[in-house]
């Protein structure tokens, strides 16, 4: 009995060793992978860069103009340095456009810039509030005020294309009518620049 028991015990131990060997071989690493969609919601953003002061300096002009082919004809009289009658019957164009009745156009290049994001990548820039520049009783009338990017009207229905964080530069164009200007010196007014996403 003792001998049989010892044999059975040895067989049981061998059997346990035989079944333990495959467990060690199956302990390989395991992995799993999946995909996730990452969404960043970017809001409408508009940033306007502008100058707080825009100074337009026009060069002065001093010249002598010929009157009536150089001949002065008087139908009145001159007394005490005051002319009466119609002796100055025709004045030729001055070298300064302001004095010959035209409305010269001036452009301030890169006077503003916009940056930002919009749903269609477009923005609009409008100008307002500036119809005249004044000094006391003297005024310069502002005509055809425009915000331009190249030749594109930035206030138009198509708008202008944003470049994200990079600036899109624009110009300010205006016609200046000097028909009501009587004084030299600074004539001023307030210009409003509005940028909006589309």
KOLSE-865228 format. One record per residue (C-alpha): residue number from 1; x, y, z. Coordinates in steps of 0.2 Angstrom, whole numbers, always signed. Example, Ala and Ser with C-alpha at 12.3 -4.5 7.8 and 13.67 -1.06 7.14 Angstrom:
<rs>
<r nr="1" c1="+62" c2="-22" c3="+39"/>
<r nr="2" c1="+68" c2="-5" c3="+36"/>
</rs>
This chain:
<rs>
<r nr="1" c1="+0" c2="+0" c3="+0"/>
<r nr="2" c1="+14" c2="+12" c3="+4"/>
<r nr="3" c1="+23" c2="+8" c3="-12"/>
<r nr="4" c1="+7" c2="+11" c3="-22"/>
<r nr="5" c1="+3" c2="+27" c3="-13"/>
<r nr="6" c1="+21" c2="+34" c3="-17"/>
<r nr="7" c1="+19" c2="+30" c3="-35"/>
<r nr="8" c1="+2" c2="+38" c3="-36"/>
<r nr="9" c1="+9" c2="+54" c3="-28"/>
<r nr="10" c1="+23" c2="+55" c3="-40"/>
<r nr="11" c1="+12" c2="+53" c3="-55"/>
<r nr="12" c1="+0" c2="+67" c3="-48"/>
<r nr="13" c1="+15" c2="+78" c3="-47"/>
<r nr="14" c1="+21" c2="+75" c3="-64"/>
<r nr="15" c1="+4" c2="+78" c3="-71"/>
<r nr="16" c1="+3" c2="+95" c3="-62"/>
<r nr="17" c1="+20" c2="+100" c3="-70"/>
<r nr="18" c1="+14" c2="+95" c3="-87"/>
<r nr="19" c1="-1" c2="+106" c3="-86"/>
<r nr="20" c1="+8" c2="+121" c3="-80"/>
<r nr="21" c1="+20" c2="+122" c3="-94"/>
<r nr="22" c1="+8" c2="+128" c3="-108"/>
<r nr="23" c1="+1" c2="+142" c3="-96"/>
<r nr="24" c1="+18" c2="+150" c3="-96"/>
<r nr="25" c1="+19" c2="+150" c3="-115"/>
<r nr="26" c1="+2" c2="+159" c3="-117"/>
<r nr="27" c1="+6" c2="+174" c3="-107"/>
<r nr="28" c1="+9" c2="+185" c3="-123"/>
<r nr="29" c1="+5" c2="+204" c3="-123"/>
<r nr="30" c1="-12" c2="+210" c3="-129"/>
<r nr="31" c1="-18" c2="+226" c3="-138"/>
<r nr="32" c1="-34" c2="+235" c3="-144"/>
<r nr="33" c1="-36" c2="+251" c3="-155"/>
<r nr="34" c1="-50" c2="+262" c3="-159"/>
<r nr="35" c1="-53" c2="+279" c3="-167"/>
<r nr="36" c1="-60" c2="+295" c3="-159"/>
<r nr="37" c1="-65" c2="+311" c3="-169"/>
<r nr="38" c1="-58" c2="+327" c3="-161"/>
<r nr="39" c1="-68" c2="+343" c3="-165"/>
<r nr="40" c1="-62" c2="+361" c3="-161"/>
<r nr="41" c1="-76" c2="+374" c3="-163"/>
<r nr="42" c1="-69" c2="+390" c3="-169"/>
<r nr="43" c1="-80" c2="+405" c3="-166"/>
<r nr="44" c1="-82" c2="+420" c3="-178"/>
<r nr="45" c1="-68" c2="+432" c3="-174"/>
<r nr="46" c1="-64" c2="+449" c3="-181"/>
<r nr="47" c1="-49" c2="+460" c3="-177"/>
<r nr="48" c1="-47" c2="+477" c3="-184"/>
<r nr="49" c1="-30" c2="+486" c3="-184"/>
<r nr="50" c1="-31" c2="+504" c3="-187"/>
<r nr="51" c1="-22" c2="+521" c3="-185"/>
<r nr="52" c1="-29" c2="+533" c3="-172"/>
<r nr="53" c1="-24" c2="+548" c3="-183"/>
<r nr="54" c1="-23" c2="+549" c3="-202"/>
<r nr="55" c1="-14" c2="+565" c3="-208"/>
<r nr="56" c1="-14" c2="+570" c3="-226"/>
<r nr="57" c1="-2" c2="+584" c3="-230"/>
<r nr="58" c1="-5" c2="+592" c3="-247"/>
<r nr="59" c1="+10" c2="+602" c3="-254"/>
<r nr="60" c1="+8" c2="+620" c3="-255"/>
<r nr="61" c1="+8" c2="+630" c3="-271"/>
<r nr="62" c1="+13" c2="+647" c3="-276"/>
<r nr="63" c1="+12" c2="+653" c3="-294"/>
<r nr="64" c1="+8" c2="+667" c3="-306"/>
<r nr="65" c1="-6" c2="+663" c3="-319"/>
<r nr="66" c1="-9" c2="+671" c3="-335"/>
<r nr="67" c1="-25" c2="+681" c3="-337"/>
<r nr="68" c1="-33" c2="+684" c3="-354"/>
<r nr="69" c1="-17" c2="+679" c3="-363"/>
<r nr="70" c1="-7" c2="+691" c3="-352"/>
<r nr="71" c1="-17" c2="+706" c3="-356"/>
<r nr="72" c1="-28" c2="+714" c3="-342"/>
<r nr="73" c1="-43" c2="+723" c3="-348"/>
<r nr="74" c1="-53" c2="+734" c3="-336"/>
<r nr="75" c1="-71" c2="+739" c3="-338"/>
<r nr="76" c1="-71" c2="+747" c3="-321"/>
<r nr="77" c1="-58" c2="+756" c3="-310"/>
<r nr="78" c1="-45" c2="+752" c3="-298"/>
<r nr="79" c1="-44" c2="+762" c3="-282"/>
<r nr="80" c1="-36" c2="+759" c3="-265"/>
<r nr="81" c1="-30" c2="+742" c3="-271"/>
<r nr="82" c1="-48" c2="+737" c3="-273"/>
<r nr="83" c1="-54" c2="+730" c3="-290"/>
<r nr="84" c1="-71" c2="+734" c3="-296"/>
<r nr="85" c1="-79" c2="+729" c3="-313"/>
<r nr="86" c1="-75" c2="+713" c3="-322"/>
<r nr="87" c1="-56" c2="+715" c3="-326"/>
<r nr="88" c1="-53" c2="+697" c3="-320"/>
<r nr="89" c1="-64" c2="+689" c3="-333"/>
<r nr="90" c1="-55" c2="+672" c3="-334"/>
<r nr="91" c1="-43" c2="+663" c3="-323"/>
<r nr="92" c1="-34" c2="+648" c3="-330"/>
<r nr="93" c1="-32" c2="+632" c3="-321"/>
<r nr="94" c1="-20" c2="+632" c3="-306"/>
<r nr="95" c1="-7" c2="+619" c3="-303"/>
<r nr="96" c1="-17" c2="+614" c3="-288"/>
<r nr="97" c1="-32" c2="+604" c3="-293"/>
<r nr="98" c1="-42" c2="+611" c3="-278"/>
<r nr="99" c1="-42" c2="+628" c3="-286"/>
<r nr="100" c1="-48" c2="+623" c3="-303"/>
<r nr="101" c1="-65" c2="+616" c3="-297"/>
<r nr="102" c1="-60" c2="+597" c3="-299"/>
<r nr="103" c1="-61" c2="+584" c3="-285"/>
<r nr="104" c1="-44" c2="+576" c3="-283"/>
<r nr="105" c1="-44" c2="+558" c3="-276"/>
<r nr="106" c1="-32" c2="+554" c3="-262"/>
<r nr="107" c1="-28" c2="+536" c3="-256"/>
<r nr="108" c1="-21" c2="+532" c3="-239"/>
<r nr="109" c1="-12" c2="+515" c3="-242"/>
<r nr="110" c1="-12" c2="+501" c3="-229"/>
<r nr="111" c1="-23" c2="+512" c3="-218"/>
<r nr="112" c1="-31" c2="+497" c3="-209"/>
<r nr="113" c1="-30" c2="+478" c3="-208"/>
<r nr="114" c1="-42" c2="+464" c3="-203"/>
<r nr="115" c1="-38" c2="+447" c3="-196"/>
<r nr="116" c1="-50" c2="+433" c3="-190"/>
<r nr="117" c1="-62" c2="+419" c3="-195"/>
<r nr="118" c1="-79" c2="+418" c3="-202"/>
<r nr="119" c1="-90" c2="+404" c3="-208"/>
<r nr="120" c1="-87" c2="+408" c3="-226"/>
<r nr="121" c1="-69" c2="+415" c3="-224"/>
<r nr="122" c1="-76" c2="+433" c3="-228"/>
<r nr="123" c1="-77" c2="+449" c3="-220"/>
<r nr="124" c1="-84" c2="+467" c3="-224"/>
<r nr="125" c1="-76" c2="+483" c3="-220"/>
<r nr="126" c1="-86" c2="+499" c3="-221"/>
<r nr="127" c1="-82" c2="+518" c3="-218"/>
<r nr="128" c1="-93" c2="+531" c3="-212"/>
<r nr="129" c1="-96" c2="+547" c3="-202"/>
<r nr="130" c1="-84" c2="+557" c3="-213"/>
<r nr="131" c1="-93" c2="+569" c3="-225"/>
<r nr="132" c1="-83" c2="+584" c3="-222"/>
<r nr="133" c1="-67" c2="+591" c3="-214"/>
<r nr="134" c1="-68" c2="+607" c3="-205"/>
<r nr="135" c1="-58" c2="+622" c3="-198"/>
<r nr="136" c1="-69" c2="+636" c3="-191"/>
<r nr="137" c1="-81" c2="+641" c3="-205"/>
<r nr="138" c1="-70" c2="+633" c3="-219"/>
<r nr="139" c1="-73" c2="+615" c3="-224"/>
<r nr="140" c1="-67" c2="+601" c3="-236"/>
<r nr="141" c1="-81" c2="+590" c3="-243"/>
<r nr="142" c1="-77" c2="+572" c3="-243"/>
<r nr="143" c1="-84" c2="+563" c3="-258"/>
<r nr="144" c1="-84" c2="+544" c3="-264"/>
<r nr="145" c1="-76" c2="+537" c3="-247"/>
<r nr="146" c1="-71" c2="+519" c3="-250"/>
<r nr="147" c1="-62" c2="+505" c3="-241"/>
<r nr="148" c1="-52" c2="+495" c3="-254"/>
<r nr="149" c1="-42" c2="+479" c3="-254"/>
<r nr="150" c1="-33" c2="+482" c3="-271"/>
<r nr="151" c1="-47" c2="+487" c3="-282"/>
<r nr="152" c1="-60" c2="+477" c3="-273"/>
<r nr="153" c1="-73" c2="+487" c3="-263"/>
<r nr="154" c1="-72" c2="+480" c3="-245"/>
<r nr="155" c1="-90" c2="+485" c3="-241"/>
<r nr="156" c1="-97" c2="+476" c3="-256"/>
<r nr="157" c1="-109" c2="+461" c3="-255"/>
<r nr="158" c1="-94" c2="+449" c3="-260"/>
<r nr="159" c1="-84" c2="+456" c3="-245"/>
<r nr="160" c1="-65" c2="+452" c3="-244"/>
<r nr="161" c1="-56" c2="+436" c3="-240"/>
<r nr="162" c1="-49" c2="+434" c3="-223"/>
<r nr="163" c1="-32" c2="+426" c3="-221"/>
<r nr="164" c1="-34" c2="+419" c3="-203"/>
<r nr="165" c1="-21" c2="+426" c3="-191"/>
<r nr="166" c1="-12" c2="+435" c3="-205"/>
<r nr="167" c1="-18" c2="+452" c3="-209"/>
<r nr="168" c1="-27" c2="+457" c3="-224"/>
<r nr="169" c1="-22" c2="+476" c3="-228"/>
<r nr="170" c1="-34" c2="+489" c3="-235"/>
<r nr="171" c1="-33" c2="+507" c3="-241"/>
<r nr="172" c1="-44" c2="+522" c3="-238"/>
<r nr="173" c1="-49" c2="+532" c3="-254"/>
<r nr="174" c1="-58" c2="+548" c3="-254"/>
<r nr="175" c1="-61" c2="+563" c3="-265"/>
<r nr="176" c1="-59" c2="+580" c3="-258"/>
<r nr="177" c1="-70" c2="+594" c3="-264"/>
<r nr="178" c1="-62" c2="+611" c3="-259"/>
<r nr="179" c1="-76" c2="+622" c3="-266"/>
<r nr="180" c1="-81" c2="+627" c3="-248"/>
<r nr="181" c1="-63" c2="+629" c3="-242"/>
<r nr="182" c1="-58" c2="+647" c3="-237"/>
<r nr="183" c1="-44" c2="+644" c3="-224"/>
<r nr="184" c1="-27" c2="+636" c3="-224"/>
<r nr="185" c1="-22" c2="+624" c3="-210"/>
<r nr="186" c1="-28" c2="+609" c3="-202"/>
<r nr="187" c1="-46" c2="+603" c3="-207"/>
<r nr="188" c1="-52" c2="+588" c3="-197"/>
<r nr="189" c1="-66" c2="+576" c3="-195"/>
<r nr="190" c1="-69" c2="+559" c3="-188"/>
<r nr="191" c1="-69" c2="+543" c3="-198"/>
<r nr="192" c1="-77" c2="+527" c3="-192"/>
<r nr="193" c1="-71" c2="+510" c3="-198"/>
<r nr="194" c1="-81" c2="+495" c3="-195"/>
<r nr="195" c1="-76" c2="+477" c3="-199"/>
<r nr="196" c1="-88" c2="+463" c3="-198"/>
<r nr="197" c1="-89" c2="+444" c3="-202"/>
<r nr="198" c1="-101" c2="+439" c3="-216"/>
</rs>
